[in-house]
Amino acid sequence: MPELNTLEFDDLVALGVINFIKGAGSVPNTILNSGIVKKVDIPMHSGNTRKFSELDTNEYLSYKAEGDQAARGKFQQGYSKIMYAKRMAENVGITFEMITQNKYEQFTGAFIASGAKGGKTIDRDLTHRLTFGTATSYTDADGQTIDTTLGDGLALFSTAHTLKGSTTTFRNILAANPRLSMGSIEQAERLVAEQTYNHLGELKNDISFDVLLTTADPNTVNTAREYLQSTASVEGTHAGIINVLKGKYRHVILKRWNSTAASITDTDKRYYWAIASTGLTSFFFGSWEAPRLITPKQGTNGEDIQTDNMDFRLRAGYGSCIVAGNWIKFSAGDGS
């Protein structure tokens, strides 16, 4: 274990970077890696917004009689949504005493914890897109108003989503918001079969819904595992009954789903769950500036002349938006 009071400045910075990377690697980035979020890396000097749009075509071919001209394919522009970049930041002050008095554990702990903050913040903000999915906006922990509308101007979870090229509407909230069960999963699958449209008003019958999302509520998690992992039907009364859900969904636990904007547990959202399609999703995450550590340099203003503290800067820049709601079927699980 090195002694900080014998380290050169460059070694001190290198040690901080190593521990920052260690902390960053400890964050699972659950929702970003779930498959329901499409990540887009945004190059520098290319503006602070990105526009995402839908484009649908008809599902089927048309009859062509002998000698007749073939029907022309239909294309329908769907909704669009603009993603705006925001920058998140924090300065980590390393005291003179931590540097010169061999306070290795404090120094290491500070950087490991700091390295995890960027990933945790992104996971929180992306998850809160679902947490506040029944609203058109929310006020985040920093007092900023976050727009959560889709391209149709409605909340993510709605009973009356509209289509651009049809008067048909669809819902992606389960009636009566049931708790997770075999019956409610089948109810969600009925929405998949009967309420998943393109913008021409045609059913999209070949879309696979492959992810089951739940909060970390133990009862909900255990119910999900029971239904998805049992080799036989958990509701079967005799031998020979297979579990039709086994291997059908990948279970993703969103630990920040049932939280307030301030990241305090919200028991009203305890039983949230949904099924989602990784193939149909229009949930986008734009990375302008991956979470990083900016280290001070000797002979610059990286050292505070009043306190002798040294500032290491944490920075991240990103944005997110959801264009449409046809890729997810949701229940609040509260029976409302």
Secondary structure in CASP SS format (residue, H / E / C, confidence):
PFRMAT SS
TARGET T0000
AUTHOR 0000-0000-0000
METHOD secondary structure of the structure
MODEL  1
M C 1.00
P C 1.00
E C 1.00
L H 1.00
N H 1.00
T H 1.00
L C 1.00
E C 1.00
F H 1.00
D H 1.00
D H 1.00
L H 1.00
V H 1.00
A H 1.00
L H 1.00
G H 1.00
V H 1.00
I H 1.00
N H 1.00
F H 1.00
I H 1.00
K H 1.00
G H 1.00
A H 1.00
G C 1.00
S C 1.00
V C 1.00
P C 1.00
N C 1.00
T C 1.00
I C 1.00
L C 1.00
N C 1.00
S C 1.00
G C 1.00
I C 1.00
V E 1.00
K E 1.00
K E 1.00
V E 1.00
D E 1.00
I C 1.00
P C 1.00
M C 1.00
H C 1.00
S C 1.00
G C 1.00
N C 1.00
T E 1.00
R E 1.00
K E 1.00
F E 1.00
S E 1.00
E E 1.00
L E 1.00
D E 1.00
T E 1.00
N C 1.00
E C 1.00
Y C 1.00
L C 1.00
S C 1.00
Y C 1.00
K C 1.00
A C 1.00
E C 1.00
G C 1.00
D C 1.00
Q C 1.00
A C 1.00
A C 1.00
R C 1.00
G C 1.00
K C 1.00
F E 1.00
Q E 1.00
Q E 1.00
G E 1.00
Y E 1.00
S E 1.00
K E 1.00
I E 1.00
M E 1.00
Y E 1.00
A C 1.00
K E 1.00
R E 1.00
M E 1.00
A E 1.00
E E 1.00
N E 1.00
V E 1.00
G E 1.00
I E 1.00
T C 1.00
F H 1.00
E H 1.00
M H 1.00
I H 1.00
T H 1.00
Q C 1.00
N C 1.00
K C 1.00
Y H 1.00
E H 1.00
Q H 1.00
F H 1.00
T H 1.00
G H 1.00
A H 1.00
F H 1.00
I H 1.00
A H 1.00
S H 1.00
G H 1.00
A H 1.00
K H 1.00
G H 1.00
G H 1.00
K H 1.00
T H 1.00
I H 1.00
D H 1.00
R H 1.00
D H 1.00
L H 1.00
T H 1.00
H H 1.00
R H 1.00
L H 1.00
T H 1.00
F C 1.00
G C 1.00
T C 1.00
A C 1.00
T C 1.00
S E 1.00
Y E 1.00
T E 1.00
D C 1.00
A C 1.00
D C 1.00
G C 1.00
Q C 1.00
T E 1.00
I E 1.00
D E 1.00
T C 1.00
T C 1.00
L C 1.00
G C 1.00
D C 1.00
G C 1.00
L C 1.00
A C 1.00
L C 1.00
F C 1.00
S C 1.00
T C 1.00
A C 1.00
H E 1.00
T E 1.00
L C 1.00
K C 1.00
G C 1.00
S C 1.00
T C 1.00
T C 1.00
T E 1.00
F E 1.00
R C 1.00
N C 1.00
I E 1.00
L C 1.00
A C 1.00
A C 1.00
N C 1.00
P C 1.00
R C 1.00
L C 1.00
S C 1.00
M H 1.00
G H 1.00
S H 1.00
I H 1.00
E H 1.00
Q H 1.00
A H 1.00
E H 1.00
R H 1.00
L H 1.00
V H 1.00
A H 1.00
E H 1.00
Q C 1.00
T C 1.00
Y E 1.00
N C 1.00
H C 1.00
L C 1.00
G C 1.00
E C 1.00
L E 1.00
K C 1.00
N C 1.00
D C 1.00
I C 1.00
S C 1.00
F C 1.00
D C 1.00
V E 1.00
L E 1.00
L E 1.00
T E 1.00
T C 1.00
A C 1.00
D C 1.00
P H 1.00
N H 1.00
T H 1.00
V H 1.00
N H 1.00
T H 1.00
A H 1.00
R H 1.00
E H 1.00
Y H 1.00
L H 1.00
Q H 1.00
S C 1.00
T C 1.00
A E 1.00
S C 1.00
V C 1.00
E C 1.00
G C 1.00
T C 1.00
H C 1.00
A C 1.00
G C 1.00
I C 1.00
I E 1.00
N C 1.00
V C 1.00
L C 1.00
K C 1.00
G C 1.00
K C 1.00
Y C 1.00
R E 1.00
H E 1.00
V E 1.00
I E 1.00
L C 1.00
K C 1.00
R C 1.00
W C 1.00
N C 1.00
S E 1.00
T C 1.00
A C 1.00
A C 1.00
S C 1.00
I C 1.00
T E 1.00
D C 1.00
T H 1.00
D H 1.00
K H 1.00
R C 1.00
Y C 1.00
Y C 1.00
W E 1.00
A E 1.00
I E 1.00
A E 1.00
S C 1.00
T C 1.00
G C 1.00
L C 1.00
T C 1.00
S C 1.00
F E 1.00
F E 1.00
F E 1.00
G E 1.00
S E 1.00
W E 1.00
E E 1.00
A E 1.00
P E 1.00
R E 1.00
L E 1.00
I E 1.00
T C 1.00
P C 1.00
K C 1.00
Q C 1.00
G C 1.00
T C 1.00
N C 1.00
G C 1.00
E E 1.00
D C 1.00
I C 1.00
Q C 1.00
T C 1.00
D C 1.00
N C 1.00
M E 1.00
D E 1.00
F E 1.00
R E 1.00
L E 1.00
R E 1.00
A E 1.00
G E 1.00
Y E 1.00
G E 1.00
S E 1.00
C E 1.00
I E 1.00
V C 1.00
A C 1.00
G C 1.00
N C 1.00
W C 1.00
I E 1.00
K E 1.00
F E 1.00
S E 1.00
A C 1.00
G C 1.00
D C 1.00
G C 1.00
S C 1.00
END
